[in-house]
Amino acid sequence: MNSSRTAQYAPLLLRLVLGSLFIAHLYWKFAILPGGLFRWWAGFASGGYPWFVPWYVFSAELAGALLLIPGIYARWVSLYALPMMLGAAQFWAVRKGFYFTGAGAELPLVWSLLLVLQAMLGDGPYRLRSSSWTSAA
């Protein structure tokens, strides 16, 4: 297998995986969680979070679900969702520790790393809109 020929598909695969995970999490909020989106939203209010936090989290998940898979500004969407994942990692690290077996911070940290990689790798092939960074030089 020629690595230079297949390596170009890594950003595409990463976009598909991350986008699918965001879709799964939105589906959970709407269809599986008892009380649905309203219960999830109320959890932020009862946790003492500022009013804008659930708006940001929901918009970041929605952007990830709708824009990553087709490759629309994947770099920027990844960077937009990154603070949400770092916040989730901090939230679970304080309450449950590190390991995923105890519902800890391990999984949100992996998500954070994947979002950083997506931002570094760019949109990849089969994208609808490029989010290329232009050089100042």
N, C-alpha and C positions, 0 to 999 in steps of 0.2 A: 504494500500500500504506500503510495507516494504521499508523504506527510504534508508537503507543500500544497498538494491538490486537495487534500481533505481538511487541512487545518482551517481553511477559509470558511468551512461550515460550522465551526465551533460557535461563533456568535449567533448563528441561526438556531442551532440546537439550544443554546442558552436562552434565547428569546422565547422559544416554544415552551421550554420547561418552566421558566419564571411566569410567563403569561398564563399557563395552565394552572399553576399553583395559585395565582391571584384569582382566577376564575373559581377554583375550588373553594377558596376562602369566602368569596362573595356568595357563592351558592350556599355555603354553610350558614352564613348570616341570614339569608332570605328564606331558605327552605328547611333547614335541619334544626337550627337552634330554637328551642321552645321560646316563644315570644318574639322570635325573629329579630329583625333589624331594630325594632323599638327597644327590646330588652338589651341588645348589645349597646345601643346608644345610651340607654339609661345607666348602664354600668360605668360609663365614663363620668357621668354626672355624679353618681353616688360615690365614685372614687375620688372626687374632688378635683378632677381635671378641668382646666379652663374650657370655655365653651367652644373654642376653635379646634381642639384636639380631635374630637370625633369627625368633624368636617374634613380635617386634613387627612386622617387615617382613611376615611371612606374614599376621598378623592384620589389618594395615592393608590389604593387597591383597585379602584375603577380605572385609573389611567394605566396601571400595569396590566389589567385584564384586557382592556380595549386596544391599547397601543403597542404593546410589546410583540404580540404574535404577528401582526402584519408588518412590523418594523417601521413604525412611525415615531421618529425622534426617540429611539430606544435609549440612547445615551442620557438624554435629559430626563426621560421617565425614570430610568434607573437611579439617577442622582436625586430626583424628587422623592422617590420611595425610600431611599437610604436612611434618612433620619427616623422614619417610622420604624424600620427594623432595628435600628440601634436603640430606640426608645423601648421597643418590645424586649430586646435583649436585657436592657437594664431593669425593666419591670420584673422579668422572670428571674434574673440573677439574684435580685434582692430577696425575692419571696421563696424561690425554690432551689437556688443554687445553679450549678452549671449544666449538669447532665440531663439529656432529654428524657431519660427514664423517669425522672422526677418532675417532668414538665418544666425543665430549667431553661437556661439561656442558650444552650448549645444550638438549637435549630434556628432561632433568629440571628445568631451570629453567622451561621452558614449562609442564610439568606442574604445577610449584609455583604458577605464576601462575594457571593454570586452577583449581586447588584453592582458592586465595585468592578468586578470582572467585565460585566456587560458594558459599563460605562467606558472601560479601558479598551475593550475590543471593538466597540461600535456596533453598527446595525447588522453588518454581515450581508450575505447574499439574500436575494428575494425580499427586499425591503420596499416599502411603498414610498418612504420619505427618509432621506439621509439626514443624520444629525452630526455631520462632520464638524470637527473643530478646525478652524482656520488658524494658521500660524501668523503671529504678529511680525515675524521677520521677513 
